Amino acid sequence: MFDLNGVLCHTQHIPRVPTRPFRHPDERVYDGELDTLINRKAVRARPGLRDFLREVLEFAHVVVWSSMVMESTEPIVDFLFRDLPSPCLVLGQEDCNELLDEKGRPVPKFGGRGGGQQFLKVLRSRLWRGVPLLQGTPHGWWPTPENTLLVDDSPAKSVLNPPGNVIFPDTWTGDRKDTFLLDTLAPYLRRLALHAGSIPFFVRSNPIGNAALSPRDNVYKSIIRLAKFNKLI
């Protein structure tokens, strides 16, 4: 399961009247100098993305989960996966849990890039309970804590997830010389796919990327308090 912005691509909100040139999604250019404009978002595919997706789609059931609204998420996914097998499932902001404070106001994002509201991606409630319809998966197969891995650059969004089910690579901010997908993440996922044990066991035995938030971290404590207030736990 992959996050979009900061993992598979880089997006930036664009004013109603763009001040620089962009490509159209139908041009299907993923490695040019110009970004692609999709629903007022400048989208830059991460270097090596298409080869990475081709490889991973051969051995994994791929889900995309973004904290952008589905109105933006779906056309970006359509562009990035054009002429490739579609993800089994696409989730957006509407599938995240929001946090409200004691006065009913949305909680601002803790740290990280940009502003906006703090959302949580809770695997238990969105994937493991009331299993969603997954396209292209074998009959009788469903996601469980034993076979699920989320790749997301935001530890704060995964405070309620078991640490062995998430890895946190550095946020990709658009560097065109980046090689992480093909040189680091693809080999890691290949090793994981060949591993006979559970995903949590492999992840705990083979740490990669940044650490999950510690229970001693003030952000962790704040999110847990708010999650309890919002009856998420």
C-alpha positions as CSV (number, residue, x, y, z in Angstrom):
1,M,0.0,0.0,0.0
2,F,1.6,3.3,-1.2
3,D,1.1,6.9,-0.2
4,L,1.1,9.3,-3.2
5,N,2.6,12.7,-2.4
6,G,6.1,12.3,-1.1
7,V,6.4,8.6,-2.0
8,L,5.3,7.9,-5.6
9,C,5.2,11.5,-6.8
10,H,5.4,15.1,-5.7
11,T,2.4,17.4,-6.0
12,Q,1.9,21.1,-5.5
13,H,-1.3,23.2,-5.5
14,I,-1.4,25.6,-8.5
15,P,-3.3,28.9,-8.6
16,R,-6.3,29.1,-10.9
17,V,-4.2,30.9,-13.5
18,P,-0.9,29.0,-13.8
19,T,2.3,31.1,-14.0
20,R,4.5,28.4,-15.7
21,P,4.0,25.8,-18.5
22,F,2.8,22.3,-17.7
23,R,2.2,19.1,-19.6
24,H,-1.3,17.6,-20.2
25,P,-1.9,14.1,-18.7
26,D,-2.6,12.7,-22.1
27,E,1.0,13.4,-23.2
28,R,2.0,10.6,-20.8
29,V,5.4,12.1,-20.0
30,Y,6.8,10.9,-16.7
31,D,10.4,12.0,-16.7
32,G,10.4,15.4,-18.6
33,E,11.4,18.8,-17.3
34,L,7.8,20.0,-17.1
35,D,5.4,18.8,-14.5
36,T,1.9,17.6,-15.4
37,L,-1.1,19.6,-14.4
38,I,-4.0,17.6,-13.0
39,N,-7.0,19.2,-11.2
40,R,-4.9,22.3,-10.3
41,K,-2.1,20.0,-9.0
42,A,1.4,20.1,-10.4
43,V,2.3,16.4,-10.5
44,R,5.9,15.1,-10.8
45,A,6.4,11.4,-11.0
46,R,9.3,10.1,-8.9
47,P,12.3,9.0,-11.0
48,G,12.0,5.3,-11.9
49,L,8.3,5.2,-10.9
50,R,7.0,3.4,-14.0
51,D,9.6,0.7,-13.9
52,F,9.1,0.4,-10.2
53,L,5.3,-0.1,-10.6
54,R,5.8,-2.6,-13.3
55,E,8.0,-4.7,-11.1
56,V,6.0,-4.5,-7.9
57,L,2.7,-5.2,-9.7
58,E,4.2,-8.6,-10.7
59,F,4.3,-9.9,-7.1
60,A,2.1,-7.7,-4.9
61,H,-1.5,-6.6,-4.6
62,V,-1.1,-2.8,-4.8
63,V,-3.3,-0.3,-3.0
64,V,-2.9,3.5,-3.1
65,W,-3.9,5.5,-0.1
66,S,-3.5,9.3,-0.2
67,S,-4.7,12.0,2.2
68,M,-5.7,14.1,-0.7
69,V,-9.4,14.2,-1.6
70,M,-10.5,11.6,-4.0
71,E,-11.3,14.3,-6.6
72,S,-7.5,14.8,-6.8
73,T,-6.3,11.3,-5.9
74,E,-8.2,9.3,-8.6
75,P,-7.0,11.3,-11.7
76,I,-3.4,11.4,-10.3
77,V,-3.5,7.6,-9.9
78,D,-5.0,7.2,-13.3
79,F,-2.1,9.2,-14.8
80,L,0.7,7.4,-12.9
81,F,-0.7,3.9,-13.6
82,R,-1.7,4.7,-17.3
83,D,-1.3,1.5,-19.4
84,L,-0.4,-0.5,-16.3
85,P,-2.6,-2.8,-14.2
86,S,-4.7,-0.6,-11.9
87,P,-4.3,-0.7,-8.2
88,C,-6.6,-3.2,-6.4
89,L,-8.0,-0.3,-4.4
90,V,-7.6,3.5,-4.3
91,L,-8.3,5.4,-1.0
92,G,-8.3,9.1,-0.4
93,Q,-8.8,11.7,2.4
94,E,-12.4,10.5,2.7
95,D,-11.1,7.2,4.0
96,C,-8.8,8.7,6.6
97,N,-9.9,9.5,10.1
98,E,-9.9,13.2,11.0
99,L,-9.1,14.5,14.5
100,L,-11.2,17.2,16.1
101,D,-10.3,19.1,19.3
102,E,-12.4,19.6,22.3
103,K,-14.2,22.5,20.6
104,G,-15.0,20.4,17.5
105,R,-12.4,22.2,15.4
106,P,-10.1,20.2,13.0
107,V,-6.7,19.6,14.4
108,P,-3.8,21.2,12.4
109,K,-1.2,18.9,11.0
110,F,1.6,18.1,13.4
111,G,5.0,19.1,11.9
112,G,5.7,17.8,8.4
113,R,5.4,19.8,5.2
114,G,2.7,22.3,4.4
115,G,-0.3,23.1,6.5
116,G,-3.7,21.7,6.6
117,Q,-5.5,19.2,8.8
118,Q,-4.1,16.2,10.6
119,F,-5.5,12.9,9.3
120,L,-4.9,9.4,10.4
121,K,-4.6,6.3,8.2
122,V,-5.9,3.4,10.3
123,L,-5.3,0.1,8.7
124,R,-7.5,-1.7,11.2
125,S,-10.7,0.1,10.4
126,R,-10.2,0.7,6.7
127,L,-8.6,-2.5,5.5
128,W,-8.7,-5.3,8.2
129,R,-12.3,-4.9,9.4
130,G,-15.1,-5.0,6.9
131,V,-12.7,-5.9,4.2
132,P,-13.2,-3.6,1.1
133,L,-13.7,-5.0,-2.4
134,L,-10.2,-5.5,-3.9
135,Q,-10.0,-5.7,-7.7
136,G,-7.9,-8.5,-9.2
137,T,-7.2,-10.4,-6.0
138,P,-7.7,-14.2,-5.8
139,H,-11.0,-15.5,-4.3
140,G,-10.6,-16.0,-0.6
141,W,-7.7,-13.6,-0.3
142,W,-8.0,-10.6,1.9
143,P,-5.7,-8.1,3.7
144,T,-4.7,-8.9,7.2
145,P,-2.0,-7.7,9.7
146,E,0.2,-10.5,8.5
147,N,0.2,-9.5,4.8
148,T,-0.1,-5.7,4.8
149,L,2.6,-3.1,4.4
150,L,2.0,0.7,4.2
151,V,4.7,2.8,2.6
152,D,4.1,6.4,3.9
153,D,6.4,9.3,4.6
154,S,4.3,10.5,7.6
155,P,4.8,8.7,10.9
156,A,2.1,11.0,12.5
157,K,-0.6,9.5,10.3
158,S,0.2,6.0,11.4
159,V,0.3,6.3,15.1
160,L,-2.6,3.9,15.5
161,N,-1.0,1.3,13.2
162,P,1.3,-1.6,14.4
163,P,4.9,-0.5,13.7
164,G,5.6,-3.7,11.8
165,N,3.0,-2.8,9.1
166,V,4.4,0.5,8.1
167,I,7.7,1.9,6.8
168,F,8.5,5.6,6.6
169,P,10.9,6.6,3.8
170,D,12.1,10.2,3.7
171,T,9.7,12.6,1.9
172,W,10.6,13.0,-1.8
173,T,10.3,16.7,-2.6
174,G,11.0,16.5,-6.3
175,D,14.7,15.9,-6.8
176,R,15.0,14.6,-10.4
177,K,18.2,12.7,-9.5
178,D,16.5,10.6,-6.8
179,T,17.0,6.8,-7.2
180,F,15.2,5.5,-4.1
181,L,12.4,3.6,-5.8
182,L,14.6,1.4,-8.0
183,D,17.8,1.2,-5.9
184,T,16.3,0.9,-2.4
185,L,12.6,0.3,-2.2
186,A,12.2,-2.3,-5.0
187,P,15.0,-4.6,-3.7
188,Y,13.5,-4.3,-0.2
189,L,10.0,-5.3,-1.4
190,R,11.4,-8.2,-3.5
191,R,13.1,-9.6,-0.4
192,L,9.9,-9.1,1.5
193,A,7.9,-11.0,-1.2
194,L,10.3,-14.0,-1.0
195,H,10.2,-14.0,2.8
196,A,8.4,-17.0,4.2
197,G,7.2,-15.3,7.4
198,S,4.8,-12.5,8.1
199,I,5.3,-8.9,7.0
200,P,5.7,-7.5,10.6
201,F,8.4,-10.0,11.3
202,F,10.3,-9.1,8.2
203,V,10.0,-5.3,8.8
204,R,11.1,-5.6,12.4
205,S,14.0,-7.7,11.4
206,N,15.0,-5.4,8.4
207,P,14.4,-1.8,9.4
208,I,14.4,0.8,6.7
209,G,13.7,4.5,6.5
210,N,12.6,6.6,9.5
211,A,11.4,5.2,12.9
212,A,7.8,5.3,14.0
213,L,6.9,7.9,16.6
214,S,7.9,6.8,20.1
215,P,5.3,6.7,22.8
216,R,7.5,9.2,24.6
217,D,7.2,11.7,21.7
218,N,5.0,14.6,22.5
219,V,3.3,14.4,19.0
220,Y,2.6,10.7,19.7
221,K,1.1,11.6,23.1
222,S,-1.1,14.3,21.6
223,I,-2.4,12.1,18.8
224,I,-3.2,9.3,21.2
225,R,-5.1,11.8,23.5
226,L,-7.0,13.2,20.5
227,A,-7.7,9.7,19.1
228,K,-9.2,8.7,22.5
229,F,-11.3,11.9,22.5
230,N,-12.5,11.1,19.0
231,K,-13.3,7.5,20.0
232,L,-10.9,6.0,17.5
233,I,-9.4,3.9,20.3
